[in-house]
Amino acid sequence: MVLGAGRGPLVTVCLESADVLNCKINMFAIEKNPCAIITLNSLNETKWDNRVTVVCSDMRDFYPGIKADIIVSELLGSFGDNELSPECLDGALHLFKGQFLTFY
């Protein structure tokens, strides 16, 4: 699950990594910016072979009914810092299965 997927670079890397490892994954790309959603949907059709569930939602309000084994995110605040990251990721802990580890 990629939280704050933006225009998709982390999604691409996750899919490529899964391919290299020959690992089947269920990928969610969660993004609340509707302009970025347009790009994500386009990439899903043209580059990702519709392997990604693109969701337009605030990660804190998203309840998919399943929990993620791995969450990937690269949230930055409006000044290029990570001030927004703890607030959003703490609110998205309900998406994660088991224990978690955060790197900044």
Secondary structure, DSSP 8 states (H G I E B T S, - for coil): -EES-TTSHHHHHHHHHHHHTT----EEEEE--HHHHHHHHHHHHHTSTT-EEEEES-GGG---SS-BS--EE----TTSSSTHHHHHHHHTGGGB-S------
